[in-house]
Amino acid sequence: MPIPEDVTGDEIDKDVRQELQSLPKTLAEDVAKNLVMVARLIDEDPEGAYGYAKVALRLASRVAAVREAAGFAAYANQKYSEALAEFRAARRMTGTVDLWPLMADCERGLGRPEKALDMAGAPEVHKLDKAGQVEMRLVAAGARRDMGQLDAAIVTLQSPELASNAIQPWTARLRYAYADALLAAGRESEAREWFAKAVESDKDGSTDASDRLAELDGVEFVDVLGDEDETPDASEKE
């Protein structure tokens, strides 16, 4: 796949660059460039990112960072079985538990919410950092919803992190998930309150909390720019 001229491979994280030092120099550069393209495209063009990930995987399947990138690209394309396999491979290579919540979410994607819940209660969760533990809580709540256990999903999300007034990278998503679960359970007033709190903490627009809040408030947005100028012509004025 073509690599844009502005991509040098130096854009990758220093830890990934260190991993690639085990490869011959030219090969390491090629892999790095493909990994840069994965990171660049994964949000806006996940299919394109997946293509570059497959190239990197073909070139350096024994590098953990490559297996992880391939997992993320497959995950972004809802190829959950493939993503799970790549995440497992990366975990075996590194021995870390960072990917545990994503692996559990892949189980959800494969229609196995019970397995995701088992993973949420595993010892590995205690080894996660705070962000990872919050992510695991979100996955567990999603699994409960998959199983039709709305009340249990709501309880799962109730935590010190949810109650805290401090704004963390995960705050908006946690509040949003809680609001959405409340709404699904028919608790509209409480849902509105938490969608509003999600809006307050969502500085980068990572959720559509503002749209959901407006919808609850009965606000409709009209695209005035989409209407043609209907100024009457001279013949209509006469």
N, C-alpha and C positions, 0 to 999 in steps of 0.2 A: 504494500500500500504506500502511496506517495507521502513523503514527509515535507511539510512546508520549509522553505529556506530559513525562516526565522527560528526554527527549532534546532538547538544545538545538542541537547541532552544534558547540558549543565544545569537545567532548570530543576532537576529532580532533587529530592531531599538528600542531605549528606549521608544519612544512614543507608539509603538505598544505593547511593553511589559507592559506598564502602562495600556493600554486598557484591556489587558488580565487578569489583576489583579482582575477583576470583576468575574472571573471564579474560580471554585475550582482548587487547585494547580495542581493536576495530569492532569486535563482536559486542563488547561492553557499550560502545558508543551507539551502535545500532539498537540494542535493547533499550538503552536509556531514552533514545528518541521516541521509540514506540510507547514507552511508559509515559513520557510527557504527553503524547497525543491521547492516551487513555484518560489521563487526568484532565486534559483540556476539553475533551468532548463528552465526558460521561454524564454530565447534567443535561446538556442541550441536544446531544446526538448520541444517545447510548448505543445505538446500533453501530455507529462508526467507531466508538470507543471499543466495542466488542471485537471489531475487526482488527484493530491495532493490538489488542490484548492477545488475540490468537497468534499474531505474528511474534510477539515477544515470547509467548509460551513455546512456540516452535523453536525459537532460538536459544532459550535458556530456561528449560522446565525445572532445573534443579536449583533455581534461585528462589528463595522464599518470597521476596518482594514481587517477583513475577507471578507466582502462583496466587498471591493475595490480590494483585491487580486484576488478574484473570477472573478471580472470584467476584470482585466488585463489579466488573463489566458484565459478567453473566447475571449477577443479582439485579443490576439495573435493567436488564432485558427480560427479567422474570424467568430466567432459566435456572430455577432453584436447585434442581438436582446437580447440575454442573457447578453452580456456585458453591454448593455444600461440599462437593468433592474437592474443589480448589481450596476452600477455607480449611478443610481438614488437613490437606497436604501442607499448607502453610503453617498450620499449628504444629504438625509433627516436626517440621523443620526447625521451628523457633522455640517450641516448648512454652509459648506464652498463651494466655487465655483471652487476649484482647478481642478475638473474633467470635467468642462464645455467643454473645447476643445475636450476631448476624447468622450464625449457624442455627440458632434456635428459630430465628425468623424464617430461615429457609425451610425448616420443618413445617412451619405454618403454611408457607407457600405451597408445600407438597401435600397439604391437606392432613397434616399430622399434628394438630394443636396439643394433643395429649403429650406427645414427645417434647414439644416446646416447653410445656409446663414442667415436665420431668427435669429438663435442663435448667429451668429457672430455680429449681430447688437443689441443684447439684453443688458440691463443694467448690467447684470452679468459680461460682458467682462471688464468693467471699474474697477471691483473689483479684477481682476487677477493681479498677479505680472508681471514683464516685460517678463519673460520666458513664462508665460501663454498667454500673449497677442500676442507674436510672434507665439506661437503654434496655436492660434486661427486664425491668419492671414494665416498661412500655410493651415489650414483646409478650410478657406474661398476661398483661391486661388484654392485649389483642387476641391471644389464644383463648382467654375466657369468653370474649365476645364471639369468636368463631364457634364456640360450643354453646352459644345462646345463654351464657351465664352473665347477664348484664350487671346484676348487683355485685357479683364477685369481681367483675372487671373494675367497677367503681371503687370497691374496697382495696383492690390491688394497687390502684393509683394513689390512694391516700397515704401520704408519707411526709416525713419532715421536709423533703425537698419541695413537695407541692405546697406545703404550708409556709415555707420561707418567703420573706419579702425580698431577699437578695436575688438579683438577676444573674443567672448563670447561662452558659451556652445551651443548656437543655431546657431551661425554664419555659420558653414559649411552647415547645412541643409537648411538654408534660401537662401544662395547663390546657392546651388545646385538646389533647387526648381525653382529659378528665371532663371537659365541657362537652365533647362529642359523646362520651359515654352517658353523661347525665341526660343529654337530649334524647339519645336512643332509648333511655329508660322512662321518658316522658316527664322528666323534671326540668321543664323549660325555663323557669325562673332562675334556678340555680345554674343552668347551662349558660344563660345569658350573662350572668355574673362572671363565670369563668372564661367565657369567650372574650369578655371585656378585659379581664386580667391577662389573657394571652396576647391581646393586641398591645397592651402596655409594655409587655416584655419582648415583643417580636420586632426588634429594631431593623432587622434585615429582610423582613418579609418572607420568612421561611415557611409560614403557614398562610392559609386564607382566612384567618380568624376575623379580620375586619369585614370580609364579605359575609361570613356566617353570622356575625353580629348584626350587620345591616339587614340581612334576611329575616332574622328574628324580630327586628324592629319594624319590619314592613317597608324598608326603604328600597326603592327601585331606581337604578341608575339609567339615565337616558343618554344615548350617544348623539348629542346635538351635532357633532361634526359629521355624522353619517348622513344627515338630511341634506338634500340639495337646496340651494338657495331658490326660494319660491317667490322672489320679488317679481311682481307683475310687470309685463312689458308695456310698451307705450300704448299698444292697441287696447289693452285691458283697462288702461286709465281713462280712455276716452269715453 
